[in-house]
Amino acid sequence: MEELRVMRPFIGGEFVESASEKFTTIYDPSTGHPIAKVPQCTQEEVNRAVACAKAAYPAWRDTPVRKRAALMMKLHQLIERDMEELTLLCATENGKCLSEAAGDVGKALDMTELACSAPSLLMGESLMDASSGYDTTLYREPLGVFAGIAPWNFPAMIPVGWMAPLAIVCGNTFVLKPASTTPMTCLKFAELYKEAGIPDGVFNIVPCSRNEAEILLSHPDVKGITFVGSTDVGRHIYATAAANGKRVQCLCEAKNHALVLKDAPLTRTAAGIVNSAFGCAGERCMALPTVVVEEEIADQLIAEIVRLCKQQKVGPAYDPASKLGPVGSKGHQKFVLDWIEKGIEEGAQLVLDGRNIKVPGYEDGYYIGHTVFDHVTEEMTIGTREVFGPVLCIKRVKSFEEGLALMNRNPFANGSVIFTQSGYYAREFAKRTDGGMVGVNVGIPVPIPVFPFSGHKLSFFGDLHCHGKDAFRFYTESKCVTVKWFDEEEQTNAHVDTWDGSR
């Protein structure tokens, strides 16, 4: 049997040998076969990464933001140069189709482009004569070492898109804990950071278990934590890190709903739903796993969804013809299959069954076909909890008001969507939905990077979101400087400064 490639952590600007005796095997979800292994870094190695980041911070903080942005421009060029290699690597370790992997890497590219705008986005504010003869200026300054804890479903977009480039261009240094099952893409990005000229120690990657990652939540030299993952873990990270005086943002689970009104064009709406529900095998927090439809058109809509699903090829990630790839791991395959069984037990009607699907030549891959449930009610957990797989739930309602109320009772509120031709109902929906990212005839309303990724309720813990101005505020703190200058006459007189900010 061929020796597995051993991945290495990236600490202090170098790929280093780990002293750990514990390894996680990385599998290709399309084949089910092992492709590499990664060490679970020791506590000493995590502490070393933080120490390297802390040591690199003063010089990086004092590097003019224009020069930091110039290095991000160089990084942007390198990502573009290696786009094909990064895309294939992402598809191979995660299982998403090539077009989806290209989107994953493309989002990292977009966020790096946003980082190039740092000189403008880090500009402060000033007011001359805030009081008579007093001028006040607000500056934005970095804090120090930030840590990122990334999930497995987006190996590029989240760790080296949402997290690292924005933290770093703000003048901070960064320690990244990638997902143990999908670390290869971001470790490849580490090579590009090095080639771009990012100084040693500014960016560090330490694959490790949750036990070792726990160090980051209370480490005195870590100033903030950014996390993407499950709500239960997010609660723990937010409570622990905040109790230790750190800035925290936790992007967590979702159960996004779409409301389909009877005036919606059926074919286009169904196509939007299929793309949103089954793209990336449903493994994204902005997927659309639940559709609330007016009873009058429900049968027609479901028939069209099923027809479109049956046209899509299920196959390996790196086959350009594949429209639905495997789920991310064998364990997650079982998790999703268990949810399908749960939905059947709860009484939902299984309209399209994706269990027991086999892909010729890839029989050991982690495949689940398109799965559609009808007549899902609020009492069924299949329609209220995050399944995170290619499973779509249909809930039937009689009106806009009933549908909106049903949606808003869900404890998660990452995104919400309405399909309609009515400007009135679209406007009412946008005003009254609990979803933080709202789509009107847009199935996945993820905003472009200049706007915040703004989940609500149990989908987010924190005050400032990733993306846009929110991200630049999260990775910096404000400093207000008030200045008073005296003329010659004032200097010769015993002037008493009574400034208290109130005049």
C-alpha positions as CSV (number, residue, x, y, z in Angstrom):
1,M,0.0,0.0,0.0
2,E,1.4,3.4,-1.0
3,E,2.7,5.5,1.9
4,L,0.3,8.3,2.7
5,R,1.5,11.9,2.3
6,V,2.0,13.5,5.7
7,M,0.9,17.1,6.1
8,R,2.9,19.4,8.4
9,P,1.8,22.4,10.5
10,F,3.0,25.9,9.4
11,I,4.6,27.7,12.3
12,G,6.8,30.8,12.2
13,G,6.9,30.8,8.5
14,E,8.0,27.2,8.0
15,F,6.4,23.8,7.6
16,V,7.6,21.9,10.7
17,E,7.7,18.3,11.8
18,S,5.2,17.7,14.6
19,A,6.1,15.8,17.7
20,S,2.6,14.4,18.0
21,E,2.0,10.7,17.8
22,K,-1.6,11.2,16.9
23,F,-2.7,11.6,13.3
24,T,-6.0,12.1,11.4
25,T,-6.4,10.4,8.1
26,I,-7.7,12.5,5.3
27,Y,-10.0,10.7,2.9
28,D,-11.2,11.5,-0.6
29,P,-15.0,11.5,-0.2
30,S,-15.5,10.6,-3.9
31,T,-13.6,7.3,-3.5
32,G,-13.6,6.7,0.2
33,H,-9.9,6.1,0.0
34,P,-7.2,7.7,2.2
35,I,-5.1,10.4,0.5
36,A,-3.0,11.9,3.4
37,K,-2.7,12.2,7.1
38,V,-2.2,15.2,9.3
39,P,-0.8,15.3,12.9
40,Q,-2.8,16.5,15.8
41,C,-0.5,19.2,17.1
42,T,0.5,19.1,20.7
43,Q,-0.3,21.7,23.3
44,E,3.4,22.8,23.1
45,E,3.1,23.3,19.3
46,V,-0.1,25.4,19.7
47,N,1.6,27.5,22.3
48,R,4.6,27.8,20.0
49,A,2.4,29.1,17.2
50,V,0.9,31.7,19.4
51,A,4.4,32.7,20.6
52,C,5.6,33.1,17.0
53,A,2.5,35.2,16.2
54,K,3.1,37.4,19.2
55,A,6.8,37.9,18.4
56,A,5.9,38.9,14.8
57,Y,3.2,41.3,15.8
58,P,5.1,44.5,16.7
59,A,6.9,44.7,13.4
60,W,3.8,43.8,11.4
61,R,1.6,46.3,13.4
62,D,4.1,49.0,12.5
63,T,4.2,48.1,8.8
64,P,2.2,50.8,7.0
65,V,-1.2,49.6,5.9
66,R,-0.4,50.5,2.3
67,K,2.5,48.0,2.4
68,R,0.4,45.4,4.1
69,A,-2.3,45.8,1.3
70,A,0.4,45.6,-1.4
71,L,1.4,42.1,-0.1
72,M,-2.3,41.2,-0.2
73,M,-2.3,42.3,-3.9
74,K,0.6,40.0,-4.5
75,L,-1.2,37.2,-2.7
76,H,-4.3,37.8,-4.9
77,Q,-2.1,37.4,-8.0
78,L,-0.7,34.1,-6.7
79,I,-4.2,32.7,-5.9
80,E,-5.3,33.5,-9.4
81,R,-2.2,31.8,-10.8
82,D,-2.8,28.6,-8.9
83,M,-6.6,28.6,-9.1
84,E,-6.8,25.4,-11.0
85,E,-4.6,23.5,-8.5
86,L,-6.4,25.0,-5.5
87,T,-9.8,24.1,-7.0
88,L,-8.8,20.4,-7.6
89,L,-7.3,20.1,-4.1
90,C,-10.5,21.6,-2.5
91,A,-12.7,19.2,-4.5
92,T,-10.6,16.2,-3.7
93,E,-10.5,16.7,0.1
94,N,-14.0,18.0,0.5
95,G,-16.0,16.3,-2.1
96,K,-17.8,19.3,-3.7
97,C,-18.0,19.4,-7.4
98,L,-15.3,21.2,-9.4
99,S,-17.6,24.2,-10.2
100,E,-18.4,24.5,-6.5
101,A,-14.8,24.1,-5.4
102,A,-13.9,26.9,-7.9
103,G,-16.5,29.0,-6.1
104,D,-15.0,28.1,-2.7
105,V,-11.5,29.2,-3.8
106,G,-13.0,32.2,-5.7
107,K,-14.6,33.5,-2.5
108,A,-11.2,33.4,-0.8
109,L,-9.9,35.3,-3.8
110,D,-12.7,37.9,-3.4
111,M,-12.0,38.4,0.3
112,T,-8.3,38.8,-0.4
113,E,-9.3,41.5,-2.9
114,L,-11.3,43.1,-0.1
115,A,-8.2,43.1,2.1
116,C,-6.4,45.1,-0.6
117,S,-8.9,47.9,0.2
118,A,-7.6,48.2,3.8
119,P,-6.1,51.7,3.4
120,S,-9.6,53.0,2.7
121,L,-11.6,50.8,5.1
122,L,-9.2,51.4,8.0
123,M,-9.5,55.2,7.7
124,G,-10.8,56.8,10.9
125,E,-12.8,60.0,11.5
126,S,-11.9,63.5,12.7
127,L,-13.7,66.6,13.8
128,M,-12.0,70.0,13.9
129,D,-13.2,72.2,16.7
130,A,-15.0,69.5,18.5
131,S,-14.9,72.2,21.1
132,S,-13.4,75.6,20.7
133,G,-9.7,75.0,19.9
134,Y,-9.9,71.3,20.4
135,D,-9.7,68.7,17.5
136,T,-10.6,65.0,17.9
137,T,-9.5,62.2,15.7
138,L,-10.5,58.5,15.8
139,Y,-7.9,55.9,14.7
140,R,-8.4,52.2,14.1
141,E,-5.6,50.0,15.4
142,P,-4.9,46.3,15.5
143,L,-5.1,44.3,18.7
144,G,-2.4,41.5,18.4
145,V,-2.9,37.8,17.9
146,F,-6.2,36.4,16.6
147,A,-7.1,32.8,16.3
148,G,-9.5,31.2,13.8
149,I,-11.3,27.8,14.2
150,A,-12.5,26.7,10.8
151,P,-15.1,24.1,9.7
152,W,-14.6,21.3,7.1
153,N,-17.2,22.4,4.6
154,F,-15.4,25.3,3.0
155,P,-11.7,24.6,3.1
156,A,-10.7,27.8,1.3
157,M,-13.5,30.5,1.6
158,I,-13.7,30.4,5.4
159,P,-10.2,30.0,6.8
160,V,-8.2,31.9,4.1
161,G,-11.1,34.1,3.0
162,W,-13.3,35.3,5.9
163,M,-10.6,34.9,8.5
164,A,-6.9,35.2,7.8
165,P,-6.5,37.9,5.1
166,L,-8.7,40.5,6.9
167,A,-7.2,39.9,10.3
168,I,-3.7,40.1,8.9
169,V,-4.2,43.2,6.7
170,C,-5.5,45.0,9.7
171,G,-2.1,44.6,11.3
172,N,-2.8,41.5,13.5
173,T,-1.1,38.2,13.4
174,F,-3.0,34.9,13.0
175,V,-3.1,31.3,14.3
176,L,-5.5,29.1,12.3
177,K,-6.9,25.7,13.5
178,P,-8.2,24.2,10.2
179,A,-10.7,21.3,10.2
180,S,-8.7,18.1,10.7
181,T,-10.5,16.4,7.8
182,T,-9.9,19.2,5.3
183,P,-6.6,20.9,6.1
184,M,-4.9,20.5,2.7
185,T,-6.3,23.5,0.9
186,C,-5.4,26.1,3.5
187,L,-1.9,24.5,4.0
188,K,-1.4,25.1,0.3
189,F,-2.5,28.7,0.9
190,A,0.3,29.0,3.5
191,E,2.8,28.4,0.7
192,L,1.3,31.3,-1.2
193,Y,1.4,33.6,1.9
194,K,5.1,32.8,2.2
195,E,5.7,33.4,-1.5
196,A,3.7,36.7,-1.3
197,G,6.2,38.0,1.3
198,I,4.0,37.9,4.4
199,P,6.6,37.9,7.2
200,D,7.4,34.8,9.2
201,G,5.1,34.3,12.2
202,V,2.3,36.5,10.8
203,F,0.3,33.5,9.6
204,N,0.4,30.1,11.3
205,I,-1.6,26.9,10.9
206,V,-1.9,24.2,13.6
207,P,-4.1,21.2,12.8
208,C,-5.1,19.9,16.2
209,S,-7.9,18.3,18.2
210,R,-10.6,20.2,20.2
211,N,-8.6,19.6,23.4
212,E,-5.6,21.5,22.0
213,A,-7.7,24.2,20.4
214,E,-9.2,24.9,23.8
215,I,-5.9,26.5,24.7
216,L,-6.7,29.4,22.3
217,L,-9.9,30.3,24.1
218,S,-8.1,31.3,27.3
219,H,-4.5,32.0,26.1
220,P,-3.5,35.4,27.5
221,D,-1.7,36.4,24.2
222,V,-4.8,35.7,22.0
223,K,-6.9,38.8,21.7
224,G,-9.8,37.4,19.7
225,I,-11.4,34.3,18.3
226,T,-13.4,33.8,15.0
227,F,-15.2,30.5,14.7
228,V,-17.5,28.8,12.2
229,G,-19.2,25.5,13.1
230,S,-22.1,24.0,15.1
231,T,-24.2,26.0,17.5
232,D,-23.3,23.9,20.5
233,V,-19.6,24.4,20.0
234,G,-20.2,28.1,19.1
235,R,-22.0,28.6,22.5
236,H,-19.0,27.1,24.3
237,I,-16.4,29.1,22.4
238,Y,-18.3,32.4,22.8
239,A,-18.9,31.9,26.5
240,T,-15.3,30.7,27.3
241,A,-13.4,33.2,25.2
242,A,-15.6,36.1,26.2
243,A,-15.2,35.2,29.9
244,N,-11.4,35.5,29.2
245,G,-11.8,39.0,27.8
246,K,-11.5,38.2,24.2
247,R,-13.4,39.4,21.1
248,V,-15.5,36.7,19.7
249,Q,-17.6,36.0,16.6
250,C,-19.2,32.6,16.2
251,L,-21.0,31.8,13.0
252,C,-23.1,28.7,13.7
253,E,-25.9,26.4,12.4
254,A,-28.8,27.4,10.2
255,K,-32.1,26.0,8.9
256,N,-32.8,28.5,6.1
257,H,-36.4,28.7,4.8
258,A,-37.9,29.9,1.6
259,L,-41.5,31.1,1.2
260,V,-42.9,30.3,-2.2
261,L,-46.1,32.3,-3.1
262,K,-48.6,31.1,-5.6
263,D,-47.6,33.8,-8.1
264,A,-44.0,32.6,-8.3
265,P,-42.9,31.3,-11.8
266,L,-42.7,27.5,-11.1
267,T,-39.9,26.4,-13.4
268,R,-37.5,29.2,-12.4
269,T,-38.4,28.9,-8.8
270,A,-37.9,25.1,-8.7
271,A,-34.5,25.5,-10.5
272,G,-33.5,28.1,-7.8
273,I,-34.5,25.8,-5.0
274,V,-32.7,22.7,-6.5
275,N,-29.5,24.7,-6.9
276,S,-29.8,26.2,-3.4
277,A,-30.8,23.0,-1.6
278,F,-28.5,20.5,-3.3
279,G,-25.5,22.6,-4.3
280,C,-22.3,21.6,-2.3
281,A,-24.4,18.5,-1.3
282,G,-26.4,20.8,1.0
283,E,-23.3,21.3,3.2
284,R,-23.4,25.0,3.6
285,C,-24.9,27.2,6.3
286,M,-26.6,29.3,3.5
287,A,-28.2,26.2,1.9
288,L,-31.9,26.2,1.4
289,P,-33.1,22.9,3.1
290,T,-36.7,24.0,3.8
291,V,-39.3,25.4,1.5
292,V,-42.6,26.8,2.8
293,V,-45.1,26.8,-0.1
294,E,-48.7,27.9,-0.5
295,E,-50.9,24.8,-0.7
296,E,-52.5,25.9,-4.0
297,I,-49.3,25.3,-6.0
298,A,-47.4,22.8,-3.8
299,D,-48.1,19.7,-5.9
300,Q,-46.9,21.4,-9.1
301,L,-43.8,22.8,-7.4
302,I,-42.8,19.5,-5.9
303,A,-43.2,17.6,-9.2
304,E,-41.0,20.2,-10.9
305,I,-38.3,19.9,-8.2
306,V,-38.3,16.1,-8.4
307,R,-38.0,16.3,-12.2
308,L,-35.0,18.6,-12.1
309,C,-33.4,16.5,-9.4
310,K,-33.6,13.4,-11.5
311,Q,-31.8,15.2,-14.3
312,Q,-28.7,15.9,-12.2
313,K,-25.8,13.5,-12.3
314,V,-24.5,12.2,-8.9
315,G,-20.8,11.5,-9.2
316,P,-17.3,12.1,-8.1
317,A,-16.2,15.7,-7.3
318,Y,-13.6,15.9,-10.1
319,D,-15.9,14.8,-12.9
320,P,-17.1,18.0,-14.7
321,A,-20.4,16.3,-15.5
322,S,-21.2,15.7,-11.8
323,K,-23.9,18.0,-10.3
324,L,-24.1,16.4,-6.9
325,G,-20.9,15.1,-5.3
326,P,-20.4,13.1,-2.1
327,V,-20.9,14.4,1.4
328,G,-17.7,15.2,3.3
329,S,-17.0,12.1,5.3
330,K,-18.2,8.6,6.1
331,G,-19.3,9.7,9.5
332,H,-21.3,12.6,8.0
333,Q,-22.9,10.3,5.5
334,K,-24.2,8.2,8.4
335,F,-25.4,11.4,10.2
336,V,-27.4,12.5,7.2
337,L,-28.8,9.0,6.5
338,D,-29.9,8.8,10.2
339,W,-31.8,12.1,9.7
340,I,-33.6,10.7,6.7
341,E,-34.7,7.7,8.8
342,K,-35.8,10.1,11.5
343,G,-37.9,12.0,9.0
344,I,-39.6,8.8,7.9
345,E,-40.2,7.9,11.5
346,E,-41.7,11.3,12.2
347,G,-44.3,10.9,9.5
348,A,-42.9,13.1,6.7
349,Q,-43.7,11.8,3.2
350,L,-40.5,10.7,1.3
351,V,-41.1,11.9,-2.2
352,L,-37.6,11.3,-3.5
353,D,-35.3,8.8,-1.8
354,G,-31.5,9.3,-2.0
355,R,-30.5,6.4,0.1
356,N,-28.6,3.4,-1.2
357,I,-27.3,5.3,-4.2
358,K,-24.2,3.8,-5.9
359,V,-21.9,5.5,-8.3
360,P,-20.3,3.0,-10.8
361,G,-16.5,2.9,-10.2
362,Y,-16.9,4.8,-6.9
363,E,-18.8,2.4,-4.8
364,D,-16.9,3.3,-1.6
365,G,-17.6,7.0,-1.9
366,Y,-19.8,8.8,0.5
367,Y,-22.8,9.4,-1.7
368,I,-26.3,10.4,-0.9
369,G,-28.8,11.2,-3.7
370,H,-31.3,14.0,-3.8
371,T,-33.8,13.5,-1.1
372,V,-37.2,15.3,-0.8
373,F,-39.7,15.2,2.0
374,D,-43.3,16.6,1.7
375,H,-45.8,17.3,4.4
376,V,-43.2,18.3,7.0
377,T,-44.7,19.9,10.0
378,E,-43.2,22.1,12.8
379,E,-43.4,19.2,15.2
380,M,-40.9,17.2,13.1
381,T,-37.2,17.8,13.9
382,I,-36.3,17.0,10.3
383,G,-37.8,20.4,9.4
384,T,-36.4,22.4,12.3
385,R,-32.8,21.1,12.9
386,E,-29.8,21.4,10.6
387,V,-29.3,18.2,8.6
388,F,-26.4,19.6,6.5
389,G,-26.9,17.3,3.5
390,P,-28.8,16.9,0.3
391,V,-32.2,16.7,2.0
392,L,-35.1,19.1,1.2
393,C,-38.2,19.5,3.4
394,I,-41.5,20.9,2.1
395,K,-43.9,22.6,4.5
396,R,-47.4,23.6,3.2
397,V,-49.2,26.8,4.3
398,K,-52.4,28.6,3.3
399,S,-51.1,32.2,3.1
400,F,-48.2,34.6,3.2
401,E,-48.9,35.5,6.8
402,E,-49.0,31.8,7.9
403,G,-45.8,31.1,6.1
404,L,-43.9,34.1,7.5
405,A,-45.0,33.3,11.0
406,L,-43.9,29.7,10.6
407,M,-40.5,30.7,9.3
408,N,-39.9,33.2,12.1
409,R,-40.6,30.6,14.8
410,N,-37.5,28.7,13.8
411,P,-34.6,29.3,16.2
412,F,-32.1,29.8,13.5
413,A,-32.0,32.9,11.2
414,N,-29.0,32.9,9.0
415,G,-30.9,33.5,5.8
416,S,-34.5,33.6,4.4
417,V,-35.9,33.8,0.9
418,I,-39.1,34.6,-0.8
419,F,-40.1,33.6,-4.3
420,T,-42.8,35.9,-5.6
421,Q,-43.7,38.4,-8.3
422,S,-45.4,40.7,-5.8
423,G,-43.5,43.8,-4.8
424,Y,-45.8,44.3,-1.8
425,Y,-45.1,40.8,-0.4
426,A,-41.5,41.0,-1.2
427,R,-41.2,44.3,0.7
428,E,-43.2,43.0,3.7
429,F,-41.1,39.9,3.8
430,A,-37.8,41.9,3.8
431,K,-39.1,44.0,6.6
432,R,-40.5,41.3,8.8
433,T,-38.4,38.2,8.3
434,D,-35.9,37.2,11.1
435,G,-33.3,36.1,8.6
436,G,-30.1,38.2,8.6
437,M,-29.5,37.7,4.8
438,V,-32.6,38.0,2.7
439,G,-33.3,36.9,-0.8
440,V,-36.1,38.0,-3.1
441,N,-36.1,35.4,-5.9
442,V,-32.5,34.7,-4.9
443,G,-32.0,31.2,-3.4
444,I,-28.6,31.8,-1.7
445,P,-28.6,35.5,-0.6
446,V,-24.9,35.6,0.5
447,P,-23.8,39.2,0.0
448,I,-20.7,40.3,-1.8
449,P,-17.7,40.8,0.6
450,V,-18.3,44.6,1.1
451,F,-21.5,43.7,3.0
452,P,-21.6,41.7,6.3
453,F,-22.5,38.0,6.5
454,S,-25.2,38.8,9.0
455,G,-26.8,35.8,10.6
456,H,-29.2,36.2,13.5
457,K,-30.6,34.3,16.5
458,L,-28.9,30.9,17.1
459,S,-27.0,31.2,13.9
460,F,-24.6,33.9,15.3
461,F,-23.0,34.9,18.6
462,G,-21.2,38.2,18.7
463,D,-21.6,41.8,17.8
464,L,-19.6,42.2,14.6
465,H,-20.0,39.9,11.6
466,C,-17.4,38.8,9.1
467,H,-17.3,40.5,5.7
468,G,-17.2,44.2,5.0
469,K,-16.8,47.0,7.5
470,D,-17.9,44.8,10.3
471,A,-14.8,42.6,9.8
472,F,-12.5,45.6,9.8
473,R,-14.1,46.8,13.1
474,F,-13.9,43.3,14.6
475,Y,-10.1,43.0,13.9
476,T,-9.3,46.5,15.2
477,E,-10.1,48.8,18.2
478,S,-10.7,52.5,18.1
479,K,-8.5,55.1,19.7
480,C,-9.7,58.7,20.1
481,V,-7.1,61.5,20.3
482,T,-8.1,65.0,21.4
483,V,-5.6,67.8,20.6
484,K,-5.2,71.4,21.8
485,W,-2.5,73.7,20.6
486,F,-1.7,77.1,22.2
487,D,-0.6,80.3,20.5
488,E,2.2,82.4,21.9
489,E,-0.1,84.6,24.1
490,E,-1.7,81.6,25.6
491,Q,1.7,80.0,26.3
492,T,2.8,83.1,28.3
493,N,-0.3,83.2,30.4
494,A,-1.2,80.5,33.0
495,H,-3.8,78.8,30.9
496,V,-5.8,76.2,32.8
497,D,-7.1,73.4,30.6
498,T,-10.6,72.6,31.7
499,W,-11.5,70.3,28.8
500,D,-13.9,67.6,29.8
501,G,-15.4,66.7,26.4
502,S,-18.6,68.5,27.2
503,R,-18.0,71.9,25.6
